[in-house]
């Protein structure tokens, strides 16, 4: 299992961050995640593996002025 923003989601072998975002309501708004304390940005979501028992925190894009 993976903890995704405080909720438990199932883990699969070879799961990438991009695949994990299928559990998110608006994945296009996620710019960065924190995976077990390390920041991972959108350009490497597809290539970044999510280990079993990982803790993932979503960090959305924020616009302002």
N, CA, C and O atoms as a CHARMM CRD file, in Angstrom:
* protein
*
  260
    1    1 UNK  N      0.83200  -1.19200   0.00000 PROA 1      0.00000
    2    1 UNK  CA     0.00000   0.00000   0.00000 PROA 1      0.00000
    3    1 UNK  C      0.87600   1.25500   0.00000 PROA 1      0.00000
    4    1 UNK  O      2.01700   1.24500   0.46300 PROA 1      0.00000
    5    2 UNK  N      0.31500   2.30600  -0.52200 PROA 2      0.00000
    6    2 UNK  CA     0.97600   3.60700  -0.58900 PROA 2      0.00000
    7    2 UNK  C      0.09000   4.61200   0.13400 PROA 2      0.00000
    8    2 UNK  O     -1.13500   4.54300   0.04100 PROA 2      0.00000
    9    3 UNK  N      0.69700   5.53100   0.84300 PROA 3      0.00000
   10    3 UNK  CA    -0.05900   6.62700   1.44100 PROA 3      0.00000
   11    3 UNK  C      0.02900   7.81600   0.49500 PROA 3      0.00000
   12    3 UNK  O      1.10800   8.36700   0.27700 PROA 3      0.00000
   13    4 UNK  N     -1.10100   8.20300  -0.06000 PROA 4      0.00000
   14    4 UNK  CA    -1.18300   9.30200  -1.01900 PROA 4      0.00000
   15    4 UNK  C     -2.01600  10.40700  -0.38900 PROA 4      0.00000
   16    4 UNK  O     -3.23900  10.29500  -0.29800 PROA 4      0.00000
   17    5 UNK  N     -1.35800  11.46900   0.04300 PROA 5      0.00000
   18    5 UNK  CA    -2.05200  12.57400   0.72900 PROA 5      0.00000
   19    5 UNK  C     -2.92200  12.07200   1.87600 PROA 5      0.00000
   20    5 UNK  O     -4.05800  12.51400   2.04900 PROA 5      0.00000
   21    6 UNK  N     -2.37500  11.14800   2.65300 PROA 6      0.00000
   22    6 UNK  CA    -3.06800  10.64900   3.82700 PROA 6      0.00000
   23    6 UNK  C     -4.03300   9.50900   3.58300 PROA 6      0.00000
   24    6 UNK  O     -4.59300   8.97500   4.54000 PROA 6      0.00000
   25    7 UNK  N     -4.25000   9.11400   2.32900 PROA 7      0.00000
   26    7 UNK  CA    -5.16300   8.02100   2.00000 PROA 7      0.00000
   27    7 UNK  C     -4.36700   6.82200   1.50200 PROA 7      0.00000
   28    7 UNK  O     -3.33600   6.97800   0.84800 PROA 7      0.00000
   29    8 UNK  N     -4.84600   5.64400   1.81200 PROA 8      0.00000
   30    8 UNK  CA    -4.19400   4.41800   1.36400 PROA 8      0.00000
   31    8 UNK  C     -4.65700   4.06500  -0.05200 PROA 8      0.00000
   32    8 UNK  O     -5.85600   4.04000  -0.33200 PROA 8      0.00000
   33    9 UNK  N     -3.70000   3.79500  -0.93700 PROA 9      0.00000
   34    9 UNK  CA    -4.00700   3.33600  -2.29300 PROA 9      0.00000
   35    9 UNK  C     -3.16500   2.09600  -2.56700 PROA 9      0.00000
   36    9 UNK  O     -2.07600   1.95800  -2.01100 PROA 9      0.00000
   37   10 UNK  N     -3.65600   1.18500  -3.42000 PROA 10     0.00000
   38   10 UNK  CA    -2.91200  -0.03200  -3.69000 PROA 10     0.00000
   39   10 UNK  C     -1.61900   0.24300  -4.45800 PROA 10     0.00000
   40   10 UNK  O     -1.54600   1.15300  -5.28400 PROA 10     0.00000
   41   11 UNK  N     -0.61600  -0.55900  -4.16500 PROA 11     0.00000
   42   11 UNK  CA     0.67400  -0.47000  -4.84900 PROA 11     0.00000
   43   11 UNK  C      0.77700  -1.61000  -5.84700 PROA 11     0.00000
   44   11 UNK  O      0.25600  -2.69900  -5.60700 PROA 11     0.00000
   45   12 UNK  N      1.44700  -1.36500  -6.96500 PROA 12     0.00000
   46   12 UNK  CA     1.72500  -2.39500  -7.96300 PROA 12     0.00000
   47   12 UNK  C      3.21400  -2.38700  -8.26400 PROA 12     0.00000
   48   12 UNK  O      3.83100  -1.32200  -8.26800 PROA 12     0.00000
   49   13 UNK  N      3.80100  -3.54000  -8.51500 PROA 13     0.00000
   50   13 UNK  CA     5.21500  -3.56000  -8.90400 PROA 13     0.00000
   51   13 UNK  C      5.42200  -2.70700 -10.15600 PROA 13     0.00000
   52   13 UNK  O      4.56400  -2.67400 -11.03800 PROA 13     0.00000
   53   14 UNK  N      6.52800  -2.03900 -10.22800 PROA 14     0.00000
   54   14 UNK  CA     6.88700  -1.18000 -11.36900 PROA 14     0.00000
   55   14 UNK  C      5.96100   0.02000 -11.53200 PROA 14     0.00000
   56   14 UNK  O      5.85800   0.57400 -12.62600 PROA 14     0.00000
   57   15 UNK  N      5.29100   0.42800 -10.46500 PROA 15     0.00000
   58   15 UNK  CA     4.40900   1.59400 -10.53100 PROA 15     0.00000
   59   15 UNK  C      5.24200   2.87000 -10.60800 PROA 15     0.00000
   60   15 UNK  O      6.18700   3.05600  -9.84100 PROA 15     0.00000
   61   16 UNK  N      4.88000   3.73500 -11.53600 PROA 16     0.00000
   62   16 UNK  CA     5.55200   5.03600 -11.66500 PROA 16     0.00000
   63   16 UNK  C      4.69400   6.11100 -11.00800 PROA 16     0.00000
   64   16 UNK  O      3.52700   5.88300 -10.69100 PROA 16     0.00000
   65   17 UNK  N      5.27900   7.26400 -10.81300 PROA 17     0.00000
   66   17 UNK  CA     4.52200   8.40400 -10.27600 PROA 17     0.00000
   67   17 UNK  C      3.37000   8.73500 -11.22800 PROA 17     0.00000
   68   17 UNK  O      2.26000   9.02300 -10.77900 PROA 17     0.00000
   69   18 UNK  N      3.62700   8.69500 -12.53100 PROA 18     0.00000
   70   18 UNK  CA     2.57200   8.99900 -13.50500 PROA 18     0.00000
   71   18 UNK  C      1.39400   8.04300 -13.34700 PROA 18     0.00000
   72   18 UNK  O      0.24300   8.47200 -13.43200 PROA 18     0.00000
   73   19 UNK  N      1.65800   6.75700 -13.12000 PROA 19     0.00000
   74   19 UNK  CA     0.58000   5.78600 -12.92700 PROA 19     0.00000
   75   19 UNK  C     -0.15100   6.02700 -11.60900 PROA 19     0.00000
   76   19 UNK  O     -1.36900   5.86400 -11.53200 PROA 19     0.00000
   77   20 UNK  N      0.57900   6.40700 -10.59300 PROA 20     0.00000
   78   20 UNK  CA    -0.03100   6.69400  -9.29800 PROA 20     0.00000
   79   20 UNK  C     -1.02100   7.85500  -9.39400 PROA 20     0.00000
   80   20 UNK  O     -2.02500   7.87800  -8.68100 PROA 20     0.00000
   81   21 UNK  N     -0.74300   8.80500 -10.26400 PROA 21     0.00000
   82   21 UNK  CA    -1.62200   9.97000 -10.40000 PROA 21     0.00000
   83   21 UNK  C     -2.99400   9.62000 -10.96600 PROA 21     0.00000
   84   21 UNK  O     -3.88400  10.47100 -10.98900 PROA 21     0.00000
   85   22 UNK  N     -3.17900   8.38600 -11.42000 PROA 22     0.00000
   86   22 UNK  CA    -4.50200   7.94400 -11.87000 PROA 22     0.00000
   87   22 UNK  C     -5.49300   7.95500 -10.70700 PROA 22     0.00000
   88   22 UNK  O     -6.70400   7.97500 -10.93000 PROA 22     0.00000
   89   23 UNK  N     -4.99300   7.94300  -9.47000 PROA 23     0.00000
   90   23 UNK  CA    -5.84700   7.96300  -8.28000 PROA 23     0.00000
   91   23 UNK  C     -6.20900   9.38500  -7.84600 PROA 23     0.00000
   92   23 UNK  O     -6.92100   9.56800  -6.85800 PROA 23     0.00000
   93   24 UNK  N     -5.72900  10.38300  -8.57100 PROA 24     0.00000
   94   24 UNK  CA    -5.93000  11.78100  -8.20400 PROA 24     0.00000
   95   24 UNK  C     -7.03400  12.37700  -9.06600 PROA 24     0.00000
   96   24 UNK  O     -7.11800  12.09000 -10.26100 PROA 24     0.00000
   97   25 UNK  N     -7.88700  13.21300  -8.45900 PROA 25     0.00000
   98   25 UNK  CA    -9.02200  13.80000  -9.18200 PROA 25     0.00000
   99   25 UNK  C     -8.57500  14.70100 -10.34000 PROA 25     0.00000
  100   25 UNK  O     -9.12000  14.59000 -11.43800 PROA 25     0.00000
  101   26 UNK  N     -7.60200  15.58400 -10.12200 PROA 26     0.00000
  102   26 UNK  CA    -7.13200  16.48800 -11.17400 PROA 26     0.00000
  103   26 UNK  C     -5.60900  16.38800 -11.28800 PROA 26     0.00000
  104   26 UNK  O     -4.89200  17.27400 -10.82300 PROA 26     0.00000
  105   27 UNK  N     -5.11700  15.31100 -11.90500 PROA 27     0.00000
  106   27 UNK  CA    -3.66600  15.09900 -11.95400 PROA 27     0.00000
  107   27 UNK  C     -2.90300  16.18200 -12.71300 PROA 27     0.00000
  108   27 UNK  O     -1.71600  16.38900 -12.46300 PROA 27     0.00000
  109   28 UNK  N     -3.56400  16.86900 -13.62700 PROA 28     0.00000
  110   28 UNK  CA    -2.88400  17.91200 -14.40500 PROA 28     0.00000
  111   28 UNK  C     -2.48300  19.10000 -13.53300 PROA 28     0.00000
  112   28 UNK  O     -1.64200  19.90300 -13.93800 PROA 28     0.00000
  113   29 UNK  N     -3.06700  19.22300 -12.35400 PROA 29     0.00000
  114   29 UNK  CA    -2.73300  20.32900 -11.45800 PROA 29     0.00000
  115   29 UNK  C     -1.55000  20.01700 -10.53600 PROA 29     0.00000
  116   29 UNK  O     -1.09000  20.88600  -9.79500 PROA 29     0.00000
  117   30 UNK  N     -1.06600  18.78000 -10.58400 PROA 30     0.00000
  118   30 UNK  CA     0.05600  18.38400  -9.72800 PROA 30     0.00000
  119   30 UNK  C      1.36100  18.68800 -10.45200 PROA 30     0.00000
  120   30 UNK  O      1.66300  18.08000 -11.47900 PROA 30     0.00000
  121   31 UNK  N      2.12800  19.62000  -9.92100 PROA 31     0.00000
  122   31 UNK  CA     3.39200  20.02700 -10.53500 PROA 31     0.00000
  123   31 UNK  C      4.57300  19.27400  -9.94600 PROA 31     0.00000
  124   31 UNK  O      5.54700  18.97500 -10.63800 PROA 31     0.00000
  125   32 UNK  N      4.47300  18.97300  -8.66200 PROA 32     0.00000
  126   32 UNK  CA     5.56500  18.34400  -7.92100 PROA 32     0.00000
  127   32 UNK  C      4.94300  17.41800  -6.88100 PROA 32     0.00000
  128   32 UNK  O      3.85300  17.68000  -6.37500 PROA 32     0.00000
  129   33 UNK  N      5.65000  16.33000  -6.56900 PROA 33     0.00000
  130   33 UNK  CA     5.23900  15.50000  -5.44700 PROA 33     0.00000
  131   33 UNK  C      6.42400  15.36500  -4.48900 PROA 33     0.00000
  132   33 UNK  O      7.57600  15.59400  -4.85900 PROA 33     0.00000
  133   34 UNK  N      6.11400  14.99500  -3.27400 PROA 34     0.00000
  134   34 UNK  CA     7.16400  14.64100  -2.32600 PROA 34     0.00000
  135   34 UNK  C      7.02900  13.13900  -2.11200 PROA 34     0.00000
  136   34 UNK  O      6.03400  12.66700  -1.56300 PROA 34     0.00000
  137   35 UNK  N      8.03800  12.39600  -2.55000 PROA 35     0.00000
  138   35 UNK  CA     8.05900  10.94100  -2.47300 PROA 35     0.00000
  139   35 UNK  C      9.05600  10.53100  -1.40500 PROA 35     0.00000
  140   35 UNK  O     10.26700  10.63600  -1.59900 PROA 35     0.00000
  141   36 UNK  N      8.54400  10.06700  -0.28200 PROA 36     0.00000
  142   36 UNK  CA     9.40700   9.69300   0.85300 PROA 36     0.00000
  143   36 UNK  C     10.38500  10.81000   1.20000 PROA 36     0.00000
  144   36 UNK  O     11.55600  10.55800   1.48700 PROA 36     0.00000
  145   37 UNK  N      9.89100  12.04900   1.17000 PROA 37     0.00000
  146   37 UNK  CA    10.69600  13.19900   1.56900 PROA 37     0.00000
  147   37 UNK  C     11.50000  13.85500   0.46700 PROA 37     0.00000
  148   37 UNK  O     12.08000  14.91700   0.69100 PROA 37     0.00000
  149   38 UNK  N     11.55800  13.25300  -0.73200 PROA 38     0.00000
  150   38 UNK  CA    12.31800  13.83700  -1.84400 PROA 38     0.00000
  151   38 UNK  C     11.35500  14.44700  -2.86600 PROA 38     0.00000
  152   38 UNK  O     10.32900  13.85100  -3.19400 PROA 38     0.00000
  153   39 UNK  N     11.69000  15.62700  -3.35900 PROA 39     0.00000
  154   39 UNK  CA    10.84800  16.29100  -4.35700 PROA 39     0.00000
  155   39 UNK  C     11.07500  15.68900  -5.73500 PROA 39     0.00000
  156   39 UNK  O     12.20900  15.43400  -6.13900 PROA 39     0.00000
  157   40 UNK  N      9.97500  15.46700  -6.45000 PROA 40     0.00000
  158   40 UNK  CA    10.00700  14.92900  -7.81000 PROA 40     0.00000
  159   40 UNK  C      9.11500  15.82400  -8.65200 PROA 40     0.00000
  160   40 UNK  O      7.96200  16.05700  -8.28800 PROA 40     0.00000
  161   41 UNK  N      9.62700  16.33600  -9.78200 PROA 41     0.00000
  162   41 UNK  CA     8.84000  17.23900 -10.62600 PROA 41     0.00000
  163   41 UNK  C      8.25300  16.51000 -11.83800 PROA 41     0.00000
  164   41 UNK  O      8.69500  15.42200 -12.20700 PROA 41     0.00000
  165   42 UNK  N      7.26600  17.13100 -12.43100 PROA 42     0.00000
  166   42 UNK  CA     6.50600  16.54000 -13.53900 PROA 42     0.00000
  167   42 UNK  C      7.36600  15.95800 -14.66400 PROA 42     0.00000
  168   42 UNK  O      7.01500  14.89400 -15.17400 PROA 42     0.00000
  169   43 UNK  N      8.45600  16.58200 -15.07700 PROA 43     0.00000
  170   43 UNK  CA     9.21400  16.00300 -16.20200 PROA 43     0.00000
  171   43 UNK  C      9.71700  14.57300 -15.96800 PROA 43     0.00000
  172   43 UNK  O     10.00700  13.86100 -16.93000 PROA 43     0.00000
  173   44 UNK  N      9.82200  14.15000 -14.72900 PROA 44     0.00000
  174   44 UNK  CA    10.33300  12.79500 -14.46400 PROA 44     0.00000
  175   44 UNK  C      9.29200  11.88600 -13.80300 PROA 44     0.00000
  176   44 UNK  O      9.65600  10.84100 -13.26300 PROA 44     0.00000
  177   45 UNK  N      8.01700  12.25500 -13.83200 PROA 45     0.00000
  178   45 UNK  CA     6.96800  11.42100 -13.24200 PROA 45     0.00000
  179   45 UNK  C      6.93800  10.02800 -13.87200 PROA 45     0.00000
  180   45 UNK  O      6.80800   9.03100 -13.16200 PROA 45     0.00000
  181   46 UNK  N      7.05600   9.95600 -15.18600 PROA 46     0.00000
  182   46 UNK  CA     6.97700   8.67400 -15.89800 PROA 46     0.00000
  183   46 UNK  C      8.14800   7.75800 -15.55100 PROA 46     0.00000
  184   46 UNK  O      7.98300   6.53900 -15.49400 PROA 46     0.00000
  185   47 UNK  N      9.30900   8.32500 -15.32400 PROA 47     0.00000
  186   47 UNK  CA    10.51900   7.53500 -15.08500 PROA 47     0.00000
  187   47 UNK  C     10.79100   7.25900 -13.60900 PROA 47     0.00000
  188   47 UNK  O     11.73600   6.53800 -13.28900 PROA 47     0.00000
  189   48 UNK  N      9.98700   7.81200 -12.70300 PROA 48     0.00000
  190   48 UNK  CA    10.23900   7.65600 -11.27700 PROA 48     0.00000
  191   48 UNK  C      9.36600   6.54700 -10.69800 PROA 48     0.00000
  192   48 UNK  O      8.13800   6.62300 -10.74200 PROA 48     0.00000
  193   49 UNK  N     10.01400   5.51600 -10.15500 PROA 49     0.00000
  194   49 UNK  CA     9.30200   4.38600  -9.55800 PROA 49     0.00000
  195   49 UNK  C      8.82300   4.75200  -8.15200 PROA 49     0.00000
  196   49 UNK  O      9.47700   5.50000  -7.42700 PROA 49     0.00000
  197   50 UNK  N      7.67400   4.20900  -7.79600 PROA 50     0.00000
  198   50 UNK  CA     7.11000   4.40200  -6.45700 PROA 50     0.00000
  199   50 UNK  C      7.26800   3.07600  -5.70500 PROA 50     0.00000
  200   50 UNK  O      6.67000   2.07400  -6.09500 PROA 50     0.00000
  201   51 UNK  N      8.06300   3.06200  -4.63600 PROA 51     0.00000
  202   51 UNK  CA     8.24200   1.81400  -3.89000 PROA 51     0.00000
  203   51 UNK  C      7.02500   1.50000  -3.01400 PROA 51     0.00000
  204   51 UNK  O      6.24800   2.38400  -2.65500 PROA 51     0.00000
  205   52 UNK  N      6.88800   0.22100  -2.68600 PROA 52     0.00000
  206   52 UNK  CA     5.82200  -0.18800  -1.76900 PROA 52     0.00000
  207   52 UNK  C      6.01400   0.52500  -0.43100 PROA 52     0.00000
  208   52 UNK  O      7.14300   0.78000  -0.01100 PROA 52     0.00000
  209   53 UNK  N      4.92200   0.83800   0.22200 PROA 53     0.00000
  210   53 UNK  CA     4.91400   1.54000   1.51000 PROA 53     0.00000
  211   53 UNK  C      5.41800   2.97900   1.41900 PROA 53     0.00000
  212   53 UNK  O      5.83200   3.55500   2.42500 PROA 53     0.00000
  213   54 UNK  N      5.38500   3.55500   0.23200 PROA 54     0.00000
  214   54 UNK  CA     5.83900   4.93800   0.05100 PROA 54     0.00000
  215   54 UNK  C      4.82000   5.90800   0.63200 PROA 54     0.00000
  216   54 UNK  O      3.63000   5.61400   0.73700 PROA 54     0.00000
  217   55 UNK  N      5.33700   7.07600   1.00500 PROA 55     0.00000
  218   55 UNK  CA     4.47000   8.17100   1.42100 PROA 55     0.00000
  219   55 UNK  C      4.61400   9.26200   0.36400 PROA 55     0.00000
  220   55 UNK  O      5.70800   9.76500   0.10800 PROA 55     0.00000
  221   56 UNK  N      3.48000   9.61500  -0.24100 PROA 56     0.00000
  222   56 UNK  CA     3.46800  10.59000  -1.33200 PROA 56     0.00000
  223   56 UNK  C      2.57500  11.75700  -0.95300 PROA 56     0.00000
  224   56 UNK  O      1.43400  11.57500  -0.53000 PROA 56     0.00000
  225   57 UNK  N      3.11500  12.96200  -1.11200 PROA 57     0.00000
  226   57 UNK  CA     2.36700  14.19200  -0.86500 PROA 57     0.00000
  227   57 UNK  C      2.31600  14.97200  -2.16500 PROA 57     0.00000
  228   57 UNK  O      3.35300  15.22700  -2.77700 PROA 57     0.00000
  229   58 UNK  N      1.12500  15.35000  -2.59000 PROA 58     0.00000
  230   58 UNK  CA     0.93800  16.12000  -3.81700 PROA 58     0.00000
  231   58 UNK  C      1.16700  17.59900  -3.55500 PROA 58     0.00000
  232   58 UNK  O      0.72700  18.13600  -2.53800 PROA 58     0.00000
  233   59 UNK  N      1.85300  18.24700  -4.47300 PROA 59     0.00000
  234   59 UNK  CA     2.10100  19.68800  -4.36100 PROA 59     0.00000
  235   59 UNK  C      1.55800  20.32200  -5.65000 PROA 59     0.00000
  236   59 UNK  O      2.19400  20.21300  -6.69900 PROA 59     0.00000
  237   60 UNK  N      0.40400  20.97700  -5.58900 PROA 60     0.00000
  238   60 UNK  CA    -0.21800  21.51600  -6.79400 PROA 60     0.00000
  239   60 UNK  C      0.46500  22.79600  -7.29000 PROA 60     0.00000
  240   60 UNK  O      1.18900  23.47200  -6.55900 PROA 60     0.00000
  241   61 UNK  N      0.19700  23.09400  -8.57400 PROA 61     0.00000
  242   61 UNK  CA     0.65900  24.35300  -9.14400 PROA 61     0.00000
  243   61 UNK  C     -0.10500  25.47800  -8.48400 PROA 61     0.00000
  244   61 UNK  O     -1.29300  25.35100  -8.18800 PROA 61     0.00000
  245   62 UNK  N      0.57800  26.56600  -8.25700 PROA 62     0.00000
  246   62 UNK  CA    -0.04800  27.74600  -7.66400 PROA 62     0.00000
  247   62 UNK  C      0.30500  28.94300  -8.52800 PROA 62     0.00000
  248   62 UNK  O      1.47300  29.17300  -8.84000 PROA 62     0.00000
  249   63 UNK  N     -0.69700  29.69300  -8.90800 PROA 63     0.00000
  250   63 UNK  CA    -0.46700  30.90900  -9.68700 PROA 63     0.00000
  251   63 UNK  C     -0.88700  32.10000  -8.85000 PROA 63     0.00000
  252   63 UNK  O     -1.80500  32.01200  -8.03400 PROA 63     0.00000
  253   64 UNK  N     -0.22600  33.18000  -9.05300 PROA 64     0.00000
  254   64 UNK  CA    -0.59400  34.36500  -8.28700 PROA 64     0.00000
  255   64 UNK  C      0.15000  35.58300  -8.81000 PROA 64     0.00000
  256   64 UNK  O      0.91000  35.51400  -9.77600 PROA 64     0.00000
  257   65 UNK  N     -0.08400  36.64700  -8.16800 PROA 65     0.00000
  258   65 UNK  CA     0.56300  37.84100  -8.64600 PROA 65     0.00000
  259   65 UNK  C      0.86400  38.81300  -7.54300 PROA 65     0.00000
  260   65 UNK  O      1.41700  39.88300  -7.79800 PROA 65     0.00000
